[in-house]
Amino acid sequence: MEQEQKEDPEKEIKVTFETLFDLLRNEKSRESLQKLESSFYTDVKNYILEKSFLMESQSKTSDLFSSTERSKTEKQLTNARKIIKEIYERREKKVISMAINKSRISSNLIDTTALLKDEKEFFEQVVSLLSGWRTGVLLSILEGKTPLSSISLEQKEKLKEEKNKETSNLSKKSVS
């Protein structure tokens, strides 16, 4: 009996079709990201696997009731996949929007507490990419220089070398 109680928390259903539907509704209605469990993606994967296994086991029986149940499970799995995709895409869009804001204002005021671990990594990569392009294009233009995106790789290397020389020359002058 004790062993059964220990296994129950592991088999606890964290994701259902209804919870997915509620999560999607919340993502649609809120401008900011909603906080999810850190295990969300794993829980969703387990839900999909569980439904797929259920559908497979239902297909092994041939009575009318099993056929109806299998059809319902298949429809639910198809709809769940659509909902999961939409949740992901809405969150992705919000993460990109947050990254654009952070790149523009160069501030740590952007609240990233609702990001999942994978989303946080994605966010940081997008911020880095956007900030690099902002520096290479916009700031170059504002300084009267050629945007780095429109020059060749060889020219970029040459510019880096020149910039490094300027920096070292300035360092030598300030030491003197």
C-alpha positions, -999 to 999 in steps of 0.1 A, spaced: 0 0 0 28 24 8 45 17 -25 13 27 -43 11 60 -25 47 68 -34 40 62 -71 9 84 -71 27 118 -72 47 106 -102 16 96 -121 -1 129 -112 -17 144 -143 -3 179 -147 -15 185 -182 -50 178 -195 -68 190 -226 -87 214 -204 -55 229 -188 -40 233 -223 -71 251 -234 -70 274 -203 -34 282 -209 -41 292 -244 -70 313 -234 -48 331 -208 -19 336 -233 -44 351 -258 -60 374 -232 -28 387 -216 -2 409 -231 26 395 -209 38 359 -205 20 339 -180 41 319 -154 42 282 -162 57 253 -143 93 247 -151 84 212 -162 58 224 -186 74 211 -218 81 177 -202 45 176 -189 32 183 -224 54 157 -239 42 131 -214 6 141 -221 11 136 -259 28 103 -253 0 92 -229 -27 100 -254 -8 83 -282 -4 52 -261 -41 53 -252 -51 56 -288 -28 27 -298 -42 5 -271 -77 14 -282 -70 4 -317 -61 -31 -306 -97 -38 -296 -123 -41 -322 -156 -35 -304 -178 -5 -313 -172 13 -279 -134 11 -284 -138 25 -319 -158 55 -306 -133 61 -278 -104 58 -302 -120 84 -325 -125 108 -295 -90 103 -284 -76 109 -319 -96 141 -322 -85 153 -288 -49 146 -296 -51 165 -329 -67 194 -311 -42 193 -283 -14 195 -308 -29 225 -324 -34 242 -290 2 234 -280 15 249 -312 -5 280 -307 6 284 -271 42 280 -282 38 305 -310 21 331 -288 49 327 -262 76 329 -289 61 362 -302 60 376 -267 96 366 -260 108 382 -293 89 413 -283 106 414 -249 140 409 -266 133 438 -290 124 460 -260 156 450 -241 178 456 -272 163 490 -277 165 503 -241 196 483 -230 181 479 -196 176 451 -171 141 464 -164 126 437 -186 108 412 -163 120 377 -174 107 358 -144 78 341 -164 103 327 -190 109 290 -190 145 278 -190 145 273 -228 127 305 -234 153 324 -213 181 310 -235 162 319 -266 155 354 -252 192 360 -245 203 348 -280 177 371 -297 188 401 -275 224 394 -284 216 392 -321 195 423 -321 220 443 -301 248 433 -324 228 444 -355 217 476 -338 254 485 -330 266 474 -365 240 491 -385 222 519 -367 250 532 -345 274 530 -375 251 551 -396 246 576 -368 283 580 -365 286 585 -402 302 552 -409 293 524 -433 269 500 -418 286 467 -410 259 447 -427 266 461 -461 304 455 -462 323 424 -469 338 400 -443 373 411 -452 364 447 -448 349 439 -414 381 423 -403 401 453 -415 377 477 -396 382 456 -364 419 458 -367 418 496 -373 395 499 -343 418 478 -321 448 500 -333 428 532 -324 420 518 -290 456 508 -282 468 542 -295 444 559 -272 455 538 -243 492 547 -250 483 584 -251 464 583 -219 493 565 -202 518 591 -214 
